[in-house]
């Protein structure tokens, strides 16, 4: 029983920090609704659902990771902070360009994170980041 509690706590430590930006920064959905979006942009309600699923998958990937190299930690820290700052840049600063640059950093760092872990749990995250980068670039280009 003690081992189960320890594992649950370890998993929660991997999971909960990913929700930090959604707790700290209020998402201004009126901003998202007001900007020009490409035809393939999902409705706003899709994002919290997808990100919740992705955060769970990321946490599983982190929890099961055996690589403790410096490169792994660098990739993780860059990915984590760039992921978290997106909400601030897009919804608070309201800068589609800076948010796009940040999305590109998230994508590149997620590729490095996958390379360091070789974890299948990061594949949906990478796929979503490719989509998010294309969407973010499209939003920027449609709103300059």
C-alpha positions in Angstrom: 0.0 0.0 0.0 2.9 2.4 0.8 4.4 1.7 -2.6 1.1 2.5 -4.3 0.8 5.8 -2.5 4.4 6.6 -3.4 3.8 5.9 -7.1 0.6 8.0 -7.2 2.4 10.9 -5.6 5.3 10.6 -8.0 2.8 10.5 -10.9 0.9 13.5 -9.6 4.3 15.4 -9.3 4.8 14.6 -13.0 1.3 15.7 -14.0 0.1 18.7 -11.9 2.8 21.3 -12.9 1.6 21.1 -16.5 -1.7 22.6 -15.5 0.0 25.6 -13.8 -0.5 28.2 -16.6 -4.2 27.4 -17.0 -4.5 28.1 -13.2 -2.4 31.3 -13.2 -3.4 32.9 -16.5 -7.0 33.4 -17.3 -7.8 32.4 -20.9 -9.5 35.2 -22.7 -11.8 33.3 -25.0 -13.3 36.5 -26.4 -9.8 37.2 -27.9 -9.7 33.8 -29.5 -13.2 34.2 -30.8 -12.5 37.7 -32.2 -9.4 36.9 -34.3 -9.2 35.6 -37.8 -8.6 31.9 -37.8 -8.0 29.4 -40.6 -10.7 27.0 -41.7 -9.1 24.1 -39.8 -9.0 25.9 -36.4 -10.9 23.9 -33.9 -13.5 25.5 -31.6 -12.1 26.8 -28.4 -13.6 24.0 -26.3 -11.3 21.5 -28.0 -8.1 22.9 -26.5 -8.7 22.1 -22.8 -9.8 18.6 -23.7 -6.8 17.9 -25.9 -4.4 19.5 -23.5 -5.7 17.5 -20.5 -5.2 14.3 -22.4 -1.8 15.4 -23.6 -0.7 16.4 -20.1 -1.7 12.9 -18.8 0.3 11.3 -21.6 3.3 13.6 -20.9 3.1 12.7 -17.2 3.1 9.0 -18.1 6.1 9.6 -20.3 8.0 11.5 -17.6 7.0 9.0 -14.9 8.3 6.0 -16.9 11.4 7.7 -18.2 14.7 6.2 -17.2 17.0 8.8 -18.8 18.3 11.2 -16.3 20.9 12.9 -18.5 21.6 16.6 -18.6 20.2 16.8 -22.1 17.0 15.2 -20.9 16.6 17.8 -18.2 17.5 20.7 -20.5 14.9 19.5 -23.0 12.3 19.0 -20.3 12.9 22.5 -18.7 12.8 24.3 -22.1 9.7 22.4 -23.2 7.9 22.9 -19.9 8.5 26.6 -19.6 7.8 27.3 -23.3 4.6 25.3 -23.0 3.5 27.1 -19.9 4.3 30.6 -21.3 2.1 30.2 -24.4 -1.1 31.0 -22.5 0.4 34.2 -21.2 1.8 35.3 -24.6 -1.4 34.5 -26.6 -4.2 35.3 -24.2 -2.7 38.0 -22.0 -0.1 39.7 -24.2 -2.4 39.0 -27.2 0.5 38.6 -29.5 0.0 35.9 -32.2 3.5 36.4 -33.5 5.3 35.9 -30.2 2.9 33.0 -29.4 3.9 31.4 -32.8 7.6 31.7 -31.9 6.9 30.1 -28.6 4.9 27.3 -30.3 7.9 26.7 -32.5 10.1 26.4 -29.4 7.6 24.0 -27.9 7.6 21.8 -31.0 11.4 21.7 -31.3 11.9 21.0 -27.6 9.2 18.3 -27.7 11.2 16.6 -30.5 14.4 16.8 -28.3 12.4 15.5 -25.3 11.2 12.6 -27.4 14.7 12.0 -28.6 16.0 11.9 -25.0 13.2 9.6 -23.7 12.3 7.5 -26.8 8.9 7.3 -25.1 5.8 6.5 -27.2 3.8 8.6 -24.8 5.3 11.8 -26.4 4.2 11.0 -30.0 0.6 12.5 -29.6 2.2 15.6 -28.0 4.5 16.0 -31.0 1.7 15.5 -33.5 -0.4 18.1 -31.7 2.6 20.4 -31.6 3.0 20.2 -35.3 -0.7 21.0 -35.7 -0.4 23.8 -33.1 2.6 25.3 -34.9 0.8 25.4 -38.2 -2.3 26.8 -36.6 -0.3 29.4 -34.7 1.5 30.5 -37.9 -1.8 30.7 -39.7 -3.4 32.8 -37.0 -0.5 35.1 -37.1 -0.5 35.5 -40.9 -4.3 36.0 -40.9 -4.1 38.8 -38.3 -1.1 40.9 -39.4 
